Amino acid sequence: MNRNLKTAIFIVFDILVYIGAWIFSTWILRLDLSGALEESWAFLVIGGILLVSLNFGLKIYSILLHYAGFSDALRIVCVSAVMGIYGLLVSTIGGTLVKEWAIISTAIIFVTTMASRYFLRFMQAVKLEKRRSSVDEKRVMIVGAGSAGSILIREMKTSEQYNMRPVCAIDDDPDKLNKYINGVKVVGDTTRIQEMVDKFAIDRIVIAIPSANKKDISRIVAECQKTKCKTKIIPGMFQFTNGQVSISDIKPVSIADLLGREQVKVNLNEIMGYIEGKTVLVTGGGGSIGSELCRQIATHNPKRLIILDIYENNAYDIQQELVRNVPNLNLTVLIASVRDKNKIEEVFSTYSPQIVFHAAAHKHVPLMETSPNEAVKNNVGGTLNVARAAGQFGAERFILISTDKAVNPTNVMGATKRICEMIIQTMDKKFDTDYVAVRFGNVLGSNGSVIPLFKRQIEEGGPITVTHKDIVRYFMTIPEAVSLVLQAGAYAKGGEIFVLDMGEPVRIYDLAINMIKLSGLKPFEDIDVKVTGLRPGEKLYEERLMAEEGLLKTENEKISIGKPLEIDEKSLFEKIDLTLQKAYAETDDMKDLVHELVPTYVIDRRN
């Protein structure tokens, strides 16, 4: 129906209600109707005009009837109060009318106006209740009886799109216990989640505490996982309350929510000044870390961004994304291998990059155990080529992406990364370029990481495979890893190895169990977990520092610096040259050669 026509109908309706209330109140009090009309007809006309004017002024005619709420009811109360005062004034001036007449007529106007505005809302609720009684609804527990929980409950109760019924609420505030939030009772604190799930036959749990820190979320999720319910979590409070998200945007609890620590915060706008107006090269720019580096760099006004990658599909994907999202970016994408010394020198000669992020590397531990020559060619040879070219062609800074597996390595991949660290620390003394390395742990969601593997195994019906029950790893998100790399570039003075405080390590076996539960399945019933034994080169735990390195603090309390070690440059490069020669000759003794370069490398002889 046309909006103006609706407004006209309500104006006529309100005037008729006002006249009817006037007449009915006079009749019920047995007053002289003809005398009252004769004495007060002018007041009747003025009252009708006043009523319509107040409704327009307080936007009563603009109420969306399907969504009429508390604030709309408050406006109707205000209009009725003013009309009541006007009625008392008329009854005082007029001879026939009395004060009781004003009270009754005002009550009639208020009740009728409320009923007319909330009728559709009432019918909608009846219709929803009728529909819900005929479908299999999910019984929902809301964890968090604050603003977010209140909004969530109201939307669940009024939305026809979702078959979810809020049954009870949980909150750690003792003042809220046994109180009601939008008609739903707060039945206990988070220690009683499992008990209340059983008591109220709950099918699903939604965590609605967007202000909670990661430690509290981790604790609450652990309680939820003791039940058989699927657990989900709402996004940030700002997005939820301003209407940007609704029930459909509630996300499953992610593994990142279980890390039990806050995300590392870095204000990139404060540290990215060294990028602005510079030519930046990212090797391995199509990979998980490399592509995120490119996204962040692209938004901070580099003179030119050069993406170099051997894998054309990855390079193409990030190229197209940046062309769409940062159309003014001066972008160059090159398909090349860091092993190709002449090509790398040509790139530096042509483009003169001032900042180099070296992310190109072979990183899969089991694959490098069976192909150690390829690990040396790519990781050691590639790093040597790019690092040397950076110094020879006058780059300002060179940032190497390293790993905690470089510390006391038990695999070829980690040992080659340790050699890369040694290369850049030696290069720092040889050239004016500031060389640094950035060492971090496993990256959640990166290509080849354990999370995508577990997800795929669950989707395929299991089993999830874990190499050892006691194996633990440090985890971080891709944004954390990239922010560390970028901040290392800002802090770089030369020769440092930057290390991130990644909190407590995570037990991989527990991670597997949690992922099954978060998928709404039962470990060992729906999805089995099998322990397959440690793979070649794999150790139970990773270390962030060698004993002799020590730690120095930086301005960011989550980022520390490992002290540079003394390295015999001549001996190092003689051994590296020999090792590379042997790698290209496809030697069978590569692990022994690597051990000579990295004495802390413990060779796994199973391959």
C-alpha positions as CSV (number, residue, x, y, z in Angstrom):
1,M,0.0,0.0,0.0
2,N,1.2,3.5,-0.8
3,R,2.8,5.2,2.2
4,N,0.8,8.5,1.9
5,L,-2.5,6.4,1.7
6,K,-1.5,4.5,4.9
7,T,-0.8,7.8,6.7
8,A,-4.2,9.3,5.5
9,I,-6.0,6.1,6.8
10,F,-4.4,6.4,10.2
11,I,-5.2,10.1,10.4
12,V,-8.9,9.4,9.8
13,F,-8.7,6.5,12.2
14,D,-7.1,8.6,15.0
15,I,-9.7,11.4,14.6
16,L,-12.6,8.9,14.7
17,V,-11.1,7.3,17.8
18,Y,-10.8,10.7,19.4
19,I,-14.4,11.6,18.7
20,G,-15.6,8.2,19.7
21,A,-13.6,8.4,23.0
22,W,-15.1,11.8,23.7
23,I,-18.7,10.5,23.1
24,F,-18.2,7.2,24.8
25,S,-16.7,8.8,28.0
26,T,-19.6,11.3,28.1
27,W,-22.2,8.4,27.7
28,I,-20.6,6.1,30.3
29,L,-20.5,8.8,32.9
30,R,-24.2,9.6,32.1
31,L,-23.4,13.2,31.3
32,D,-25.5,15.5,29.0
33,L,-24.0,14.6,25.6
34,S,-25.8,17.3,23.7
35,G,-24.9,19.9,26.3
36,A,-21.2,18.8,26.3
37,L,-21.0,19.0,22.5
38,E,-22.7,22.4,22.5
39,E,-20.3,23.8,25.1
40,S,-17.1,22.1,23.9
41,W,-17.3,21.5,20.2
42,A,-14.5,24.0,19.6
43,F,-12.4,22.2,22.1
44,L,-13.2,18.9,20.3
45,V,-11.9,20.3,16.9
46,I,-8.8,21.8,18.6
47,G,-8.1,18.4,20.3
48,G,-8.4,16.5,17.0
49,I,-5.9,18.9,15.4
50,L,-3.6,18.6,18.4
51,L,-3.7,14.8,18.3
52,V,-2.8,14.6,14.6
53,S,-0.1,17.3,15.1
54,L,1.5,15.4,18.0
55,N,1.4,12.1,16.0
56,F,3.2,13.9,13.1
57,G,5.7,15.6,15.5
58,L,6.7,12.4,17.3
59,K,6.7,10.4,14.0
60,I,3.9,8.1,15.1
61,Y,2.8,7.9,11.5
62,S,6.3,6.7,10.5
63,I,6.3,3.6,12.7
64,L,7.1,0.4,10.8
65,L,4.2,-1.7,12.1
66,H,6.0,-5.1,11.7
67,Y,8.9,-3.8,13.9
68,A,7.2,-1.5,16.4
69,G,9.3,-1.5,19.6
70,F,9.7,0.0,23.0
71,S,10.7,3.5,21.8
72,D,7.6,3.6,19.6
73,A,5.4,2.7,22.6
74,L,7.1,5.5,24.6
75,R,6.2,8.1,21.9
76,I,2.5,6.9,22.0
77,V,2.6,7.3,25.8
78,C,3.9,10.9,25.4
79,V,1.1,11.7,23.0
80,S,-1.5,10.2,25.3
81,A,-0.1,12.2,28.3
82,V,-0.4,15.5,26.4
83,M,-4.0,14.6,25.3
84,G,-4.8,13.7,28.9
85,I,-3.5,17.1,30.1
86,Y,-5.6,18.8,27.4
87,G,-8.7,16.8,28.5
88,L,-8.2,17.9,32.1
89,L,-8.0,21.5,30.9
90,V,-11.2,21.2,28.9
91,S,-13.0,19.5,31.8
92,T,-11.9,22.4,34.1
93,I,-13.1,25.1,31.7
94,G,-16.3,23.3,30.5
95,G,-19.4,23.1,32.7
96,T,-20.7,19.8,31.7
97,L,-17.5,17.7,31.5
98,V,-15.8,16.3,34.6
99,K,-12.2,15.2,35.3
100,E,-13.2,11.5,35.2
101,W,-14.3,12.1,31.6
102,A,-10.7,13.2,30.7
103,I,-9.2,10.1,32.3
104,I,-11.5,7.7,30.5
105,S,-11.2,9.3,27.1
106,T,-7.4,9.5,27.4
107,A,-7.3,5.8,28.4
108,I,-9.4,4.9,25.3
109,I,-7.2,6.9,23.0
110,F,-4.0,5.3,24.4
111,V,-5.3,1.7,24.3
112,T,-6.8,2.1,20.8
113,T,-3.6,3.7,19.4
114,M,-1.4,1.1,20.9
115,A,-3.6,-1.7,19.6
116,S,-3.7,-0.3,16.1
117,R,0.1,0.1,15.9
118,Y,1.0,-3.2,17.5
119,F,-1.7,-5.4,15.9
120,L,0.5,-6.5,13.1
121,R,3.4,-7.2,15.5
122,F,1.0,-9.3,17.6
123,M,-0.3,-11.2,14.6
124,Q,3.3,-11.8,13.4
125,A,4.2,-13.3,16.8
126,V,1.1,-15.5,16.7
127,K,1.9,-16.7,13.2
128,L,5.6,-17.3,14.2
129,E,4.6,-19.3,17.2
130,K,2.1,-21.4,15.2
131,R,4.8,-22.1,12.5
132,R,7.4,-22.9,15.2
133,S,5.1,-25.5,16.8
134,S,4.9,-27.4,13.5
135,V,8.7,-27.5,12.8
136,D,11.6,-29.1,14.5
137,E,13.2,-26.1,16.2
138,K,16.7,-26.0,17.6
139,R,16.7,-25.2,21.3
140,V,19.4,-22.6,22.0
141,M,21.4,-21.6,25.0
142,I,22.8,-18.0,25.0
143,V,26.1,-17.5,26.8
144,G,26.2,-13.9,27.8
145,A,23.2,-11.9,29.1
146,G,24.4,-8.5,28.1
147,S,23.5,-6.2,25.2
148,A,24.6,-8.6,22.5
149,G,22.7,-11.5,24.1
150,S,19.6,-9.3,24.4
151,I,19.7,-8.3,20.8
152,L,20.3,-11.9,19.8
153,I,17.4,-13.3,21.8
154,R,15.0,-10.6,20.4
155,E,16.0,-11.4,16.8
156,M,15.6,-15.2,17.4
157,K,12.1,-14.6,18.8
158,T,10.9,-12.3,16.0
159,S,12.6,-13.6,12.9
160,E,10.8,-16.1,10.7
161,Q,13.9,-17.1,8.9
162,Y,15.5,-19.2,11.6
163,N,14.2,-22.2,13.4
164,M,15.9,-21.4,16.7
165,R,14.3,-20.9,20.1
166,P,16.2,-19.2,22.9
167,V,15.5,-21.4,25.9
168,C,17.9,-20.2,28.6
169,A,20.8,-17.8,29.2
170,I,24.2,-18.2,31.0
171,D,26.1,-15.3,32.6
172,D,28.9,-15.0,35.1
173,D,27.4,-11.9,36.7
174,P,25.8,-13.1,40.0
175,D,23.3,-10.1,39.9
176,K,21.8,-11.5,36.7
177,L,21.1,-15.0,38.1
178,N,17.4,-15.9,37.9
179,K,16.6,-12.6,36.1
180,Y,15.0,-12.5,32.7
181,I,16.5,-11.0,29.5
182,N,13.8,-10.5,26.8
183,G,11.8,-13.3,28.4
184,V,14.6,-15.8,28.7
185,K,15.8,-16.7,32.2
186,V,19.5,-16.5,33.2
187,V,19.9,-20.0,34.8
188,G,23.5,-20.1,35.9
189,D,27.1,-19.2,35.2
190,T,29.6,-20.6,32.7
191,T,30.6,-23.4,35.1
192,R,27.1,-24.9,34.8
193,I,26.9,-24.9,31.0
194,Q,26.9,-28.7,30.8
195,E,24.4,-29.1,33.6
196,M,21.9,-26.6,32.0
197,V,22.4,-28.2,28.5
198,D,21.1,-31.5,29.9
199,K,18.4,-29.8,32.0
200,F,16.9,-27.8,29.2
201,A,17.6,-30.3,26.3
202,I,19.7,-27.7,24.5
203,D,20.7,-28.4,20.8
204,R,22.9,-25.4,20.1
205,I,25.0,-22.9,22.1
206,V,25.7,-19.4,20.9
207,I,28.4,-17.3,22.7
208,A,27.3,-13.7,22.8
209,I,30.2,-12.0,24.6
210,P,32.0,-9.9,22.0
211,S,33.9,-8.0,24.6
212,A,35.5,-11.1,26.1
213,N,39.2,-11.6,25.7
214,K,40.7,-14.7,24.1
215,K,41.5,-16.4,27.4
216,D,37.9,-16.2,28.6
217,I,36.6,-17.3,25.2
218,S,38.9,-20.3,25.3
219,R,37.7,-21.2,28.8
220,I,34.0,-20.9,27.8
221,V,34.5,-22.9,24.6
222,A,36.2,-25.6,26.6
223,E,33.0,-25.8,28.8
224,C,30.8,-25.9,25.7
225,Q,32.8,-28.7,24.3
226,K,31.9,-30.9,27.3
227,T,28.5,-31.0,25.8
228,K,27.3,-32.5,22.5
229,C,26.0,-29.2,21.2
230,K,27.3,-27.2,18.2
231,T,28.9,-24.0,19.4
232,K,28.9,-20.7,17.6
233,I,30.0,-17.2,18.4
234,I,28.8,-13.8,17.4
235,P,31.1,-11.2,15.7
236,G,32.1,-7.8,17.2
237,M,29.6,-5.8,19.2
238,F,29.8,-2.8,17.0
239,Q,28.8,-4.7,13.9
240,F,26.1,-6.6,15.7
241,T,24.4,-3.6,17.2
242,N,24.5,-1.3,14.2
243,G,22.8,-3.9,12.0
244,Q,25.8,-4.9,9.9
245,V,25.4,-8.5,11.0
246,S,22.5,-10.6,12.2
247,I,21.8,-14.2,13.3
248,S,22.9,-15.5,9.9
249,D,26.4,-14.0,10.4
250,I,27.0,-15.8,13.7
251,K,30.2,-17.8,12.9
252,P,31.4,-21.2,14.1
253,V,34.0,-21.0,16.8
254,S,37.3,-20.9,15.1
255,I,40.5,-22.5,16.2
256,A,41.9,-19.0,16.6
257,D,39.4,-18.6,19.4
258,L,41.0,-21.5,21.2
259,L,44.6,-20.2,21.2
260,G,44.1,-18.8,24.7
261,R,45.9,-15.5,24.1
262,E,45.1,-12.1,22.6
263,Q,46.1,-11.3,19.0
264,V,49.3,-9.4,18.7
265,K,48.4,-5.8,18.0
266,V,50.5,-3.7,15.7
267,N,49.6,-0.3,14.5
268,L,50.7,-0.6,10.9
269,N,50.0,3.0,10.1
270,E,52.7,4.0,12.7
271,I,55.4,1.7,11.3
272,M,54.8,1.6,7.6
273,G,56.5,4.9,6.8
274,Y,59.5,3.1,5.6
275,I,57.4,1.5,2.8
276,E,55.8,4.7,1.5
277,G,57.4,5.9,-1.8
278,K,59.7,2.9,-2.0
279,T,60.1,0.1,-4.5
280,V,59.3,-3.1,-2.7
281,L,60.1,-6.6,-3.8
282,V,58.3,-9.7,-2.3
283,T,59.7,-13.0,-3.3
284,G,57.2,-15.9,-2.9
285,G,54.6,-13.2,-3.2
286,G,51.8,-15.6,-4.1
287,G,52.1,-17.8,-1.0
288,S,50.1,-17.5,2.3
289,I,52.5,-15.1,4.0
290,G,53.8,-13.4,0.8
291,S,50.3,-12.6,-0.5
292,E,49.2,-11.1,2.8
293,L,52.4,-9.0,2.8
294,C,51.5,-7.7,-0.6
295,R,48.0,-6.8,0.5
296,Q,49.3,-4.8,3.4
297,I,52.1,-3.1,1.5
298,A,49.8,-2.2,-1.4
299,T,47.7,0.0,0.9
300,H,50.6,2.0,2.2
301,N,51.6,3.9,-1.0
302,P,54.7,2.1,-2.3
303,K,56.3,3.6,-5.3
304,R,56.2,0.2,-6.9
305,L,55.3,-3.3,-5.6
306,I,57.1,-6.2,-7.4
307,I,55.7,-9.7,-6.8
308,L,58.1,-12.5,-7.8
309,D,56.9,-16.1,-7.7
310,I,57.7,-19.3,-9.5
311,Y,54.1,-20.6,-9.3
312,E,52.0,-18.6,-11.9
313,N,48.6,-19.5,-10.5
314,N,49.3,-18.0,-7.1
315,A,50.9,-14.9,-8.7
316,Y,48.0,-14.4,-11.0
317,D,45.5,-14.7,-8.1
318,I,47.1,-12.0,-6.0
319,Q,47.7,-9.8,-9.0
320,Q,44.0,-9.8,-9.9
321,E,43.0,-9.2,-6.3
322,L,45.3,-6.1,-6.0
323,V,44.2,-4.8,-9.4
324,R,40.6,-4.9,-8.2
325,N,41.2,-3.5,-4.7
326,V,44.0,-1.1,-5.2
327,P,43.6,0.2,-8.8
328,N,46.2,3.0,-8.5
329,L,48.9,0.6,-7.3
330,N,52.1,0.5,-9.5
331,L,52.3,-3.3,-9.7
332,T,54.7,-5.6,-11.4
333,V,54.3,-9.4,-11.3
334,L,57.3,-11.5,-12.4
335,I,57.4,-15.3,-12.8
336,A,60.9,-16.4,-11.9
337,S,62.8,-18.7,-9.6
338,V,65.0,-17.4,-6.8
339,R,67.4,-20.2,-7.8
340,D,68.2,-18.4,-11.0
341,K,71.0,-16.1,-10.0
342,N,71.2,-14.3,-13.4
343,K,67.4,-13.6,-13.4
344,I,67.5,-12.3,-9.8
345,E,70.3,-9.9,-10.7
346,E,68.4,-8.8,-13.8
347,V,65.4,-8.0,-11.6
348,F,67.5,-5.9,-9.2
349,S,69.3,-4.2,-12.0
350,T,66.0,-3.3,-13.8
351,Y,63.8,-2.3,-10.8
352,S,66.3,-1.4,-8.0
353,P,64.1,-2.5,-5.1
354,Q,64.8,-0.7,-1.9
355,I,62.9,-3.0,0.4
356,V,63.0,-6.8,0.0
357,F,60.8,-9.3,1.8
358,H,62.1,-12.8,1.1
359,A,59.3,-15.3,1.6
360,A,60.1,-17.7,-1.2
361,A,61.0,-21.1,0.2
362,H,60.2,-24.8,0.3
363,K,58.6,-25.3,3.8
364,H,57.0,-28.8,3.9
365,V,59.0,-30.8,6.4
366,P,58.2,-34.4,5.3
367,L,58.8,-33.5,1.6
368,M,62.1,-31.9,2.2
369,E,63.2,-34.9,4.2
370,T,62.9,-37.0,1.0
371,S,64.3,-34.2,-1.2
372,P,67.1,-32.6,0.8
373,N,68.9,-31.4,-2.4
374,E,65.9,-29.4,-3.5
375,A,65.6,-27.9,0.0
376,V,69.2,-26.7,-0.3
377,K,68.8,-25.4,-3.9
378,N,65.7,-23.4,-3.1
379,N,66.1,-22.3,0.5
380,V,69.8,-21.8,0.7
381,G,70.7,-21.1,-2.9
382,G,67.6,-18.9,-3.4
383,T,68.3,-16.9,-0.2
384,L,72.0,-16.5,-1.1
385,N,71.0,-15.1,-4.6
386,V,68.4,-12.6,-3.4
387,A,70.4,-11.5,-0.3
388,R,73.6,-11.0,-2.3
389,A,71.8,-9.1,-5.1
390,A,70.1,-6.9,-2.4
391,G,73.5,-5.9,-1.1
392,Q,75.2,-5.5,-4.5
393,F,72.4,-3.3,-5.9
394,G,72.0,-1.1,-2.8
395,A,68.7,-2.2,-1.3
396,E,68.0,-0.5,2.0
397,R,66.5,-3.4,3.9
398,F,66.2,-7.2,3.5
399,I,63.8,-9.1,5.6
400,L,64.0,-12.9,5.6
401,I,60.9,-15.0,6.6
402,S,62.3,-17.7,8.9
403,T,60.8,-20.3,11.3
404,D,61.1,-21.6,14.8
405,K,62.1,-24.9,13.2
406,A,65.5,-23.3,12.5
407,V,66.3,-23.6,16.2
408,N,68.2,-26.9,17.0
409,P,66.6,-28.4,13.9
410,T,65.7,-32.0,13.5
411,N,64.8,-31.7,9.8
412,V,66.3,-30.5,6.6
413,M,63.8,-27.7,6.1
414,G,64.6,-26.2,9.5
415,A,68.3,-26.6,9.0
416,T,68.3,-24.9,5.7
417,K,66.4,-22.0,7.3
418,R,69.0,-21.8,9.9
419,I,71.7,-21.5,7.1
420,C,69.5,-18.7,5.6
421,E,69.7,-16.9,9.0
422,M,73.4,-17.3,9.0
423,I,73.7,-15.9,5.5
424,I,71.8,-12.7,6.2
425,Q,73.7,-12.1,9.5
426,T,76.9,-12.4,7.6
427,M,75.7,-10.3,4.7
428,D,74.8,-7.6,7.1
429,K,78.5,-7.1,7.9
430,K,79.4,-7.1,4.3
431,F,77.0,-4.6,2.7
432,D,75.2,-1.3,3.8
433,T,71.9,-3.1,3.5
434,D,70.1,-3.8,6.8
435,Y,69.5,-7.6,6.9
436,V,67.1,-9.1,9.4
437,A,65.2,-12.4,9.9
438,V,61.8,-13.0,11.3
439,R,61.2,-16.2,13.2
440,F,57.7,-17.5,14.0
441,G,55.8,-20.7,14.4
442,N,53.0,-22.5,12.5
443,V,50.6,-20.2,10.7
444,L,46.9,-20.9,11.1
445,G,45.2,-21.4,7.7
446,S,48.4,-21.2,5.6
447,N,48.9,-23.6,2.7
448,G,49.8,-27.0,4.0
449,S,49.2,-26.2,7.6
450,V,47.5,-28.7,10.0
451,I,44.1,-26.8,10.2
452,P,43.1,-27.2,6.5
453,L,44.3,-30.9,6.7
454,F,42.1,-31.6,9.7
455,K,39.1,-29.9,8.1
456,R,39.5,-31.9,5.0
457,Q,39.8,-35.1,7.0
458,I,36.6,-34.3,8.9
459,E,34.8,-33.5,5.7
460,E,35.8,-36.9,4.3
461,G,34.5,-38.7,7.4
462,G,37.9,-39.2,9.1
463,P,40.0,-40.4,10.6
464,I,42.1,-37.4,11.7
465,T,45.7,-38.3,11.7
466,V,48.1,-37.1,14.5
467,T,51.7,-38.1,14.5
468,H,52.1,-38.2,18.3
469,K,49.8,-37.6,21.3
470,D,52.2,-35.3,23.0
471,I,53.4,-33.2,20.0
472,V,52.9,-29.4,20.6
473,R,53.3,-26.4,18.3
474,Y,53.3,-22.6,18.6
475,F,50.5,-21.1,16.5
476,M,49.8,-17.7,15.1
477,T,47.4,-16.2,12.6
478,I,48.5,-14.9,9.1
479,P,47.8,-11.3,10.1
480,E,50.0,-11.7,13.2
481,A,52.8,-13.2,11.2
482,V,52.6,-10.5,8.6
483,S,52.4,-7.7,11.2
484,L,55.6,-9.1,12.8
485,V,57.4,-9.2,9.5
486,L,56.4,-5.6,8.7
487,Q,57.3,-4.4,12.2
488,A,60.7,-6.1,11.9
489,G,61.3,-4.1,8.8
490,A,60.6,-0.9,10.8
491,Y,62.9,-1.9,13.7
492,A,65.7,-3.2,11.5
493,K,69.2,-2.0,12.3
494,G,71.0,-5.0,10.8
495,G,71.7,-8.6,11.8
496,E,68.8,-9.2,14.2
497,I,66.5,-12.2,14.4
498,F,63.1,-11.1,15.5
499,V,61.0,-13.5,17.6
500,L,57.3,-13.4,18.4
501,D,55.9,-14.2,21.8
502,M,53.3,-16.7,20.7
503,G,52.0,-17.6,24.2
504,E,51.7,-21.2,25.2
505,P,52.2,-24.0,22.7
506,V,49.1,-26.0,21.6
507,R,48.9,-29.8,21.9
508,I,48.0,-31.0,18.3
509,Y,46.1,-34.0,19.7
510,D,43.8,-31.7,21.6
511,L,43.5,-29.5,18.5
512,A,42.2,-32.5,16.6
513,I,39.6,-33.3,19.3
514,N,38.4,-29.7,19.5
515,M,38.0,-29.5,15.8
516,I,35.8,-32.6,15.7
517,K,33.7,-31.1,18.6
518,L,33.4,-27.7,16.9
519,S,32.0,-29.5,13.8
520,G,29.2,-30.9,16.0
521,L,30.6,-34.4,15.9
522,K,31.7,-36.9,18.5
523,P,35.4,-37.8,18.7
524,F,36.0,-41.6,18.3
525,E,32.3,-42.1,17.4
526,D,31.7,-40.0,14.4
527,I,35.3,-39.2,13.6
528,D,38.2,-41.3,14.7
529,V,41.7,-39.9,15.7
530,K,44.6,-42.1,14.8
531,V,48.2,-41.7,16.0
532,T,50.5,-42.5,13.1
533,G,54.0,-41.9,14.7
534,L,56.4,-39.1,14.3
535,R,57.4,-38.4,10.7
536,P,61.0,-38.1,9.6
537,G,62.5,-34.9,10.8
538,E,59.6,-34.1,13.1
539,K,60.1,-33.4,16.8
540,L,57.7,-33.1,19.7
541,Y,58.2,-29.4,20.4
542,E,59.7,-26.4,18.7
543,E,62.0,-23.8,20.3
544,R,62.2,-20.1,19.6
545,L,65.8,-19.5,20.5
546,M,69.1,-21.4,20.7
547,A,70.5,-21.2,24.2
548,E,73.3,-18.9,23.3
549,E,71.2,-16.3,21.5
550,G,69.4,-14.6,24.4
551,L,66.7,-12.1,24.1
552,L,66.5,-8.3,23.8
553,K,63.2,-6.4,24.2
554,T,61.7,-4.1,21.5
555,E,59.0,-1.4,21.8
556,N,56.4,-4.0,21.2
557,E,56.4,-6.3,24.2
558,K,55.4,-9.3,22.1
559,I,58.4,-9.0,19.8
560,S,62.0,-9.7,21.0
561,I,65.4,-9.9,19.3
562,G,67.8,-12.8,19.4
563,K,71.3,-11.6,19.7
564,P,73.5,-12.1,16.6
565,L,76.0,-14.9,16.8
566,E,79.6,-14.7,15.7
567,I,80.0,-16.5,12.3
568,D,83.2,-17.3,10.4
569,E,82.3,-15.7,7.0
570,K,85.0,-17.4,5.0
571,S,84.3,-20.9,6.3
572,L,80.5,-20.4,6.0
573,F,80.5,-19.5,2.3
574,E,83.1,-22.1,1.4
575,K,80.9,-24.8,2.9
576,I,77.7,-23.2,1.3
577,D,79.4,-23.2,-2.1
578,L,80.4,-26.9,-1.7
579,T,76.9,-27.8,-0.4
580,L,75.3,-26.2,-3.4
581,Q,77.6,-27.9,-5.8
582,K,76.8,-31.2,-4.3
583,A,73.1,-30.4,-4.3
584,Y,73.1,-29.8,-8.1
585,A,75.2,-33.0,-8.5
586,E,72.3,-34.8,-6.6
587,T,74.5,-36.2,-3.8
588,D,73.1,-38.8,-1.4
589,D,75.0,-37.2,1.5
590,M,73.2,-33.9,1.7
591,K,72.1,-34.2,5.3
592,D,75.7,-34.7,6.4
593,L,76.8,-31.7,4.5
594,V,74.0,-29.6,6.1
595,H,75.0,-30.9,9.5
596,E,78.5,-29.5,8.9
597,L,77.0,-26.1,8.3
598,V,74.5,-26.4,11.2
599,P,76.1,-28.5,14.1
600,T,72.9,-28.3,16.1
601,Y,71.0,-30.1,13.4
602,V,70.1,-33.6,14.5
603,I,69.9,-35.8,11.5
604,D,66.9,-38.2,11.2
605,R,68.2,-41.3,9.5
606,R,64.8,-42.8,8.6
607,N,65.1,-41.3,5.1
